[in-house]
Amino acid sequence: MKHLVFVYGTLRKGEYNHHYISRAEFIGVFTTLANYSMYDLGEYPAILTKGGTAIIGEVYAVSEQELKLLDKLESVPLEYRREKIETPYGEAWLYLYQDEALSEGKIVSGDWCNRYKKSRNQ
């Protein structure tokens, strides 16, 4: 069985954990509704369900085995949890950070791959 997964950080193309899904089928690029906030935790990002930021990422079709590997990488259910979101490609899993108390290191653009670029409004 295949599962759709929305990846937004180190699993995206060109990022250092992409090798975990490099054999998975790339479905497409997707930007969520502005219902989230993204934070820079140093080596990887965190997404919370509070905030008004759209998150930019990629959707992949992964196998059951690949999904289990991703759960292990994301420390589900200790550090992250999975929730389904609607995408143009169907429902996809999204990894959400468990600690809702984050307040520093917000990535206003919602784009982990371009987190160091300054916006024109800053």
N, C-alpha and C positions, 0 to 999 in steps of 0.2 A: 504494500500500500504506500502511495506517495502522499506526502504532506507538504503544503506550501508554508514557507517560512519567510518572514520579512526581516532582513538583516540591515543594521544601520551603523555598525561600528567596525570592529576589527575583522569581521567576517566578509566585508565588502571587497570587491575586486581591488587589487592593489594594496590591501591591508595585510598585516602580518599573520592573521589567522584564517585568511581566505582558503588556505590549503585544506581545511576541514570540509569545505563544500565545493572544492574545485571540480569534482566529478559530477556534482549535482546539476540538474538542468536549470539554466538561467531562464527565468520567465520574463522579467522586465523590471524597469525602474518604477518606483512608486513614491509619492509624497503623501503622508497621512493628513488627516484633518488637523487643524491647529488645537489639539486637545492634550498636548503633552509638554514636558520640559525635558531638555537633555543637559546632562552634566558631565564634565570631564573629570574622571577619577584617576587620571594619570595615564595608565596604560590602556584604559578602555573607557567607554562611555556608559552612562546610566540614563534610563528614561523613566520618568515618573508620569502618572496620569493627572497630575496637576499642572496648570500652566496653559499658555495659549500659543504654543509653538508647533508648527508642522514639522514632521521628521522626514528626512530624505533617506531613502534606502533602496534596497534591491530585493526582489522576490525570487526564491528558488524552490524547485520541487525536490524534496529530499526523501530518501527511503526511511523506513522505520529504524533501521540501524544507525543511519546518519542523524536522525532526530535524537536518539538516545545519546549519541556522542556529543551533540550540541547541548543537551541537557546537562551532561557531565561538565562540559567546558563552562557553561553558564552557572554552575553550582545550584541547579534547581533541586529542591525548593528553598535552599538556604539563603542564597544571595539574590537570585532572580526567580521569577515565576513566569509561566507562559499564559498568555491570553490570546483569544482569536480577535482579529480585526478584519474588516471588509476591505478588499482591494479590487481593482478592476479585473483581476485574474481569479477571484474567488476568495474564500476565507483563508487567512494565513495566520500562523503563529507569530506572536510578537513577544520578545523577552522584556519584562518590566522589572526594574530594580525594586527590592523589597524594603529598603530603608527610605521612607517618605520624608525624612528630616533633612535631606540635602538642601543646601541653600547657597553654597559657593561653587564657582567653576561652571556657571551656566553657559551653554553654547547657544547663543541667541539665534543663530542661523538654522539650527536643527540639522546641520550637516557635519558629521564627524570628520569626513575626508577634507573638509575645508575649514576646520575649526580655528586655524591660525590666521585666516584672512580677516581683515577688518572690514566691516560694512561701511558704506558711505555715510551712514548716520552716526557713526562713532567718532 
